[in-house]
Amino acid sequence: VSPTPSRTLVLLAHPRLSASRINAALLGAARDVEGITLHDLYHAYPDGFIDVAAEQQRLLAHDNVVLQFPIQWYAMPALLKHWFDEVLQAGWAYGQDGHALRGKGLFVAATSGGDPEGYGRHAAQFTLAELFRPIEASARYCGMRWLGHAAYGANERINARLPEFAADYRARLAAFTRGDAHPEHDSR
Ligand SMILES: Cc1cc2nc3c(=O)[nH]c(=O)nc-3n(C[C@H](O)[C@H](O)[C@H](O)COP(=O)(O)O)c2cc1C
């Protein structure tokens, strides 16, 4: 039995996309993939006021959600956190009758200042899987399927790595829209 095609929503949150190298390249890759909806939060909400009803409708229309963002202070950018706080409401995303997101997949595509492999060593001390725990916990709280994360970054010669990052991201998104997105049971 071949899996049913899935609709995948990419929520991009980059505070300064005009200065971006990695996210800009990833975005270019995402545009190529059939069945993907791109939604640029900083572009949609330059004043920070989120249209909650529109965001909820958009979520309902998709099977998977990809959060794409540059890591800032070991976390997601502020507008994306604000999006969580505003959009994932009680009685809708969680709590009594809050089943809107149940069964949808959630995946993180993050970019970092240096090599993501360096996390967990050196100054940061924590792995990215550890740093993304609040996102994973939020997904699970809403009954979503946690699909894990991918991270893109390099200490040097970033431009030379961009095609590789773009190809990896494109393949992951294509797998999601094919319907073969497998929940991550243990990302410790
Ligand atoms: C305010 C701020 C905080 C940042 N904090 C981190 C961080 O905690 N960890 C990290 O790896 N990179 C950090 N960075 C670097 C960005 O993650 C990095 O420049 C970005 O992911 C590169 O992607 P881009 O080319 O799409 O901008 C930070 C950047 C800014 C502007």
The ligand as a MOL file (V3000), in Angstrom:
LIG
                    3D

  0  0  0     0  0            999 V3000
M  V30 BEGIN CTAB
M  V30 COUNTS 31 33 0 0 0
M  V30 BEGIN ATOM
M  V30 1 C 20.2890 37.4200 17.6880 0
M  V30 2 C 20.9890 36.1970 17.1500 0
M  V30 3 C 21.2190 35.1230 17.9890 0
M  V30 4 C 21.8470 33.9720 17.4930 0
M  V30 5 N 22.0130 32.9140 18.3390 0
M  V30 6 C 22.5470 31.7500 17.8420 0
M  V30 7 C 22.6200 30.5910 18.6550 0
M  V30 8 O 22.2260 30.5700 19.8160 0
M  V30 9 N 23.1610 29.4630 18.1110 0
M  V30 10 C 23.6060 29.4260 16.8190 0
M  V30 11 O 24.0650 28.3820 16.3620 0
M  V30 12 N 23.5380 30.5180 16.0190 0
M  V30 13 C 23.0100 31.6730 16.4970 0
M  V30 14 N 22.9000 32.7590 15.6840 0
M  V30 15 C 23.3770 32.6570 14.2970 0
M  V30 16 C 22.2320 32.2890 13.3460 0
M  V30 17 O 21.5620 31.1250 13.7640 0
M  V30 18 C 22.7980 32.0650 11.9380 0
M  V30 19 O 23.4160 33.2520 11.5110 0
M  V30 20 C 21.7210 31.6760 10.9570 0
M  V30 21 O 21.1190 30.4540 11.3370 0
M  V30 22 C 22.2810 31.5170 9.5630 0
M  V30 23 O 21.1830 31.3380 8.6690 0
M  V30 24 P 20.8260 32.4660 7.5760 0
M  V30 25 O 21.9600 32.5340 6.6040 0
M  V30 26 O 19.5590 31.9880 6.9460 0
M  V30 27 O 20.6160 33.7600 8.3120 0
M  V30 28 C 22.2770 33.9250 16.1490 0
M  V30 29 C 22.0510 35.0130 15.3200 0
M  V30 30 C 21.4060 36.1450 15.8000 0
M  V30 31 C 21.1540 37.3010 14.8710 0
M  V30 END ATOM
M  V30 BEGIN BOND
M  V30 1 1 1 2
M  V30 2 1 2 3
M  V30 3 2 2 30
M  V30 4 2 3 4
M  V30 5 1 4 5
M  V30 6 1 4 28
M  V30 7 2 5 6
M  V30 8 1 6 7
M  V30 9 1 6 13
M  V30 10 2 7 8
M  V30 11 1 7 9
M  V30 12 1 9 10
M  V30 13 2 10 11
M  V30 14 1 10 12
M  V30 15 2 12 13
M  V30 16 1 13 14
M  V30 17 1 14 15
M  V30 18 1 14 28
M  V30 19 1 15 16
M  V30 20 1 16 17
M  V30 21 1 16 18
M  V30 22 1 18 19
M  V30 23 1 18 20
M  V30 24 1 20 21
M  V30 25 1 20 22
M  V30 26 1 22 23
M  V30 27 1 23 24
M  V30 28 2 24 25
M  V30 29 1 24 26
M  V30 30 1 24 27
M  V30 31 2 28 29
M  V30 32 1 29 30
M  V30 33 1 30 31
M  V30 END BOND
M  V30 END CTAB
M  END
